[in-house]
């Protein structure tokens, strides 16, 4: 019997969550599942729930590419780390396997990984993570995700919400989340010194 890739309606309002705790997927099986379904964005929670997200719309993809382009330009000039787009997955210390819309990792942390670890869902949490809300995302889901990054050693996180034109800033060792109303730009602060993003490009 031939294997068929998972299919998700691109017009679906939200993500699909499957409880796969009883299957206890190995890291290798999860990576293969993602490779077999490249058109989908698949993540796994620390509890073993599989999160399947429909493909992004064209407008979202365009805006996300702008975000990654700006981060990549700064990363090339700075040279102290590496940046990653939404096709990259990371295995967080709590076991969750997540793929932020954009991420940055200090070079020494990345180079401390083996080649095998770099090829899979790298076993670390990015120093910096960004999520940009699309029409398929609920704000509460993304807020939980951002909190999880910070709880797993991320130093800075941005949740960009074009629907409300707000940006939520998450910082390590700070419980309070800063909410910026329709900001023109946001800064990478001490984590990404000199990086400034013109947010209006992403609305």
N, C-alpha and C positions, 0 to 999 in steps of 0.2 A: 504494500500500500504506500503510495507516494506521499511525502510530507508536503503539506500546504502551509505557506506562511500565514501568520495571524493577520486578520484584516480588521481595521477599525474605520468606521465612517468618519471622514474628514470633517463632516458637519456636526459631529457629536458635540453636545454642549460641555461635557466634562470628560475627565479621564476615567478609565476602567480599572477597577481594583480587584485582583484575584487573590484569595487566601491560599497560598501554596506551602504553608508551614509543614504540612504532613509529608510533602515531597522532599523537603530538605535539600534543595538544589545546591550542588557544589559550585565553586567559583567557575570552574571550567564549563559546566553545563549552562550556567547563566550567560557567560560570554558567548557560547555557541548559539544560545537562544537569540541573543541580540544580533549576531551575525546572520542568522537565518531570517531575520525580520528587519532588514536594514531600513525599510521605509518608516518604521515606527521608532518612537523614543521610549525605551523600556528602563524602568528603575525598580529597585527593590528596597523596601523599608527594613529597618532593624528587626522588625517582627516577622519578616519573611513574606510580606505581602508584595505581590507583583503589581506594579503600576504601569499601565499601558496608556500612552498618550497619542492622540491622533496627530498626523502631520500638521505642521504649522501652515497657516495661510500665506499667500504671497506677500502681503503687506508686512506681516510679522517677520517673515524670513528676510525681507529687505532691511527692516529696522535692526534686526539682530546682526546682520552682516555689517552694518554701520558700527554697531557697538564693538564687535570683534576687530574690525579694521582699526578703530581708534586705539584699542588696547594693544593690538599687535604693533602698531607704529611706535607707541611709547615703549613697549617691551624691547623692541629692537634697539632703540636709542639708549635705553637704560642699561641693558645687558646683565642685570642681576637675577633675572628669573625667566620663566617660560610661561606663555599664555596658551589657553586651550578654548575651543569652541564647544557648542552644545552636543557635538557627536562624541565627546570624551566622557567616559565614566570613571568615577573614583569610588573606592571602597573605604568608607569612613571607619574610624576606630570602633564605633558601635555596631558595625556590620552592614549598615545601609549602603546601597550602591546607587549613587546619585549622579546626575549629569547637569550641572548648572549651565545657563546660557552662555556664560563667559567665566573664565577662571584664570588665576595666576598663582604660580608656585615659585618660591625661592629656588634658585639654581642648585644650591648645595643640598636641599632636601630631595630634589628630583634625581640628582646624580648619585645619591646614596642608595637608590633603588637598583635592583638587578635588572638586566635586560628583559627577563621574563616578566618581572613585576611591571615594567614600563609598557610592555606589550598588552597586558590585560587591563583590568580596572585597577589602576594604581592604588596600593594600600596606604592612602593618606588623604587628608582633607586639604583642599586648597587654602592658601593663606588669604586669598581674596576670591569671593564668589559673587556673581550677579545673576539675578533672575529678573526677566522682563515679562510682565503679565500679558498673556495673549487672551483672545476671546474665549478660549477653552479652559482657562484657569480660573479658579476661585481664589479670592484674596487670602482667605484663611489657610488654604492648602499651601500657598507660597510662603505665608508668614511662618507656618510650622516648619517648612523646609529651611528657611533662613535661620531660624532659631537652632535647628539641628546642625547647620554648618558651624555656628558659633560655639555650640556645646561640644563640638568635635575638633576644636583647635583653630578654626578659621579666625583670622585677626580682624577682618573687615568684610562687610557684606552690603550689597545694595539690592533692594527690591524696587524695581521701577514699574510704576503702574500708570500706563498711558490713559486708562479710562478715567481716572480721577486727577491725572497730572500731579501725582505725588511721588516722592521718592522716600523710602524708608531706609534709614542708615542703621546697620547693626555693627556693634563694636565688641571686641573681646573684653571680658571682665566688666561689662556694663549691662545691667539688666534693662535699663530704659532704652527704648528704640526711638531714635529721632525721626520725626516726620517733617519733610520739607514740602511746602505747598508751591507747586508750579515753579521750581527753581530753574534758573537759566543754565547753571552749570553745577557740577559736583566735583569734589576733590578726592584724590586717593590718599590724602592725609600723610601720615608717617609710614604707612604700609607701602604705598606706591608714590613716593615723593615726586612732585612735578607733574603727575598725571591729572589732567583736568578734562572732564567730559562735558561737552555741550549737550545738555539733556533735550533741548528742543528738537534735535535731530531724531530722537527716538519716540516722540509723541505720535 
